[in-house]
Amino acid sequence: MKEYLQELEKQLEEINSLLAKSGKNIQRFKNLEDIRVWTSLSNGCPQFYCSREEDKKRQYIKKNEIKSYSKYIQRDYEFAVNNKLKELHDNLSQIIQLSEQTDITNIQSIYSKLPAAKREIVVPIIDPDYAYIQSWKEEHPGYQNPFPEGGNVYTQKGEIVRSKSEKIIADLLDKYNIPYVYEPRLELNSTHTVYPDFATLNVRKKKTIYLEHLGLIDVNEYAIKNLQKIAEYEKAGYELGDTLIITTETGLNPLDSRLVESKILKHCM
């Protein structure tokens, strides 16, 4: 529902922008005479006529005069566009208002607004986000990698990760309050287990997204090994750019935190 609302709000922003532009265009024609231009076909050829408000009789416009009447044609077009934009704006605003009223999160808010004593008793029809997050973390415990850690780098939350780049990623996830666990156990098939750098939860979509950081892709052996690993992810149904996110760096090109942030905002929120 939120994605739908965001798309509607994006369309409303576009309409508002066009309305502003349309309003400026209309101002250029506010002092024009009230002359209307009409067209008809004669033997397949267009013919132009004009009339004034006080005189309903139409007068033929010669070919060499048509250009001088173009401003009236443009004016009528601008007013028609402006009226339609206003209509779209009003209709879309009403749809957004109704959509907000029918958002499923309104059901969750009934439970969250109960007094604490009643929440202890009530079994909600939809788990509140905090309960879902807690359940997800229990199903995806972190720090499962049995291999020795490569370093003692601490995140802002005080968690230990293997590298400064992983710290940057963890801190960005924390910045946007995205639930995550570090190095959970994931069985790709009956014989192959991996330990992704991060498992993250898109709370809005109730969707688990794995994030792997490849820090030495300029080293051939490392690059080949991890390309095979990505292929195994995809064979197991984890699609790159959907349920699997990859970040990279090399010795000459360190991790681009802005790119990581854009990926997190796009996929994890």
LINPE-V880459 format. One record per pair of residues at least 4 apart in sequence whose C-alpha atoms are under 7 Angstrom apart, sorted by sequence separation. I is the first residue (numbers start at 0). GAP is how many residues later the second one is. D is the distance in whole Angstrom. If there is no record, write none. Layout:
I	GAP	D
I	GAP	D
//
This chain:
0	4	6
1	4	6
2	4	6
3	4	6
4	4	6
5	4	6
6	4	6
7	4	6
8	4	6
9	4	6
10	4	6
11	4	6
12	4	6
13	4	6
14	4	6
15	4	6
16	4	6
17	4	6
18	4	6
19	4	7
20	4	6
21	4	6
22	4	6
25	4	7
40	4	5
41	4	6
50	4	6
51	4	6
60	4	6
61	4	7
65	4	7
68	4	7
69	4	6
70	4	6
71	4	6
72	4	6
73	4	6
74	4	6
75	4	6
76	4	6
77	4	6
78	4	6
79	4	6
80	4	6
81	4	6
82	4	6
83	4	6
84	4	6
85	4	6
86	4	6
87	4	6
88	4	6
89	4	6
90	4	6
91	4	6
92	4	6
93	4	6
94	4	6
95	4	6
96	4	6
97	4	6
98	4	6
104	4	6
105	4	7
107	4	6
108	4	6
109	4	7
113	4	6
114	4	6
115	4	6
117	4	6
126	4	6
127	4	6
128	4	6
129	4	6
130	4	6
131	4	6
132	4	6
133	4	6
134	4	6
135	4	6
136	4	6
153	4	5
154	4	5
161	4	7
162	4	6
163	4	6
164	4	6
165	4	6
166	4	6
167	4	6
168	4	6
169	4	6
170	4	6
171	4	7
172	4	6
173	4	6
187	4	6
201	4	6
202	4	7
218	4	6
219	4	6
220	4	6
221	4	6
222	4	6
223	4	6
224	4	6
225	4	6
226	4	6
227	4	6
228	4	6
229	4	6
230	4	6
231	4	6
232	4	7
233	4	5
238	4	5
239	4	5
240	4	5
248	4	6
249	4	6
255	4	6
256	4	6
257	4	6
258	4	6
259	4	6
260	4	6
261	4	6
262	4	6
263	4	5
264	4	6
40	5	5
41	5	7
50	5	6
60	5	6
113	5	6
126	5	6
153	5	5
154	5	6
160	5	6
172	5	5
186	5	6
187	5	6
200	5	7
201	5	5
216	5	6
217	5	7
232	5	5
233	5	5
237	5	5
238	5	6
239	5	6
248	5	5
39	6	6
40	6	6
50	6	6
153	6	5
160	6	6
186	6	4
200	6	6
201	6	6
215	6	6
216	6	5
237	6	6
248	6	5
38	7	6
39	7	5
50	7	5
152	7	6
153	7	6
185	7	6
186	7	6
200	7	5
247	7	6
38	8	5
39	8	7
49	8	5
50	8	6
110	8	7
151	8	6
152	8	5
184	8	7
185	8	5
199	8	6
200	8	6
38	9	5
48	9	6
49	9	5
151	9	7
152	9	6
184	9	6
185	9	6
198	9	7
199	9	5
37	10	6
38	10	6
48	10	5
49	10	7
151	10	6
152	10	6
184	10	5
198	10	6
199	10	6
36	11	7
37	11	5
48	11	4
49	11	7
150	11	5
152	11	6
183	11	5
198	11	4
36	12	6
37	12	6
47	12	6
48	12	5
149	12	5
150	12	6
154	12	5
182	12	5
183	12	6
197	12	6
198	12	6
36	13	4
47	13	5
110	13	7
148	13	6
153	13	7
182	13	5
197	13	5
246	13	7
35	14	5
36	14	7
182	14	5
195	14	7
196	14	6
197	14	7
34	15	7
35	15	5
154	15	7
155	15	6
181	15	6
182	15	6
183	15	7
195	15	7
196	15	5
34	16	6
35	16	6
154	16	6
181	16	5
195	16	6
196	16	7
34	17	5
180	17	6
181	17	7
33	18	6
34	18	7
107	18	6
179	18	7
180	18	5
33	19	6
179	19	5
180	19	7
107	20	6
179	20	4
178	21	6
179	21	6
177	22	7
178	22	5
177	23	7
216	32	7
217	32	6
209	33	6
210	33	6
211	33	6
212	33	6
213	33	6
214	33	6
215	33	6
216	33	6
208	34	4
209	34	5
210	34	5
211	34	5
212	34	5
213	34	5
214	34	5
215	34	5
36	35	7
207	35	7
208	35	6
209	35	6
210	35	6
211	35	6
212	35	6
213	35	7
214	35	6
35	36	7
36	36	6
34	37	7
144	38	6
141	39	5
142	39	6
143	39	6
140	40	7
141	40	5
142	40	5
143	40	5
144	40	7
141	41	5
142	41	6
143	41	6
141	42	4
140	43	6
139	44	6
187	45	7
28	46	6
188	47	7
187	48	6
25	49	7
144	50	6
25	52	6
24	53	7
25	53	7
21	56	7
21	60	6
18	63	7
203	65	7
18	66	6
201	66	5
200	67	7
201	67	5
14	70	7
14	74	7
11	77	7
11	80	7
7	88	7
171	89	7
164	90	7
4	91	7
0	102	6
//
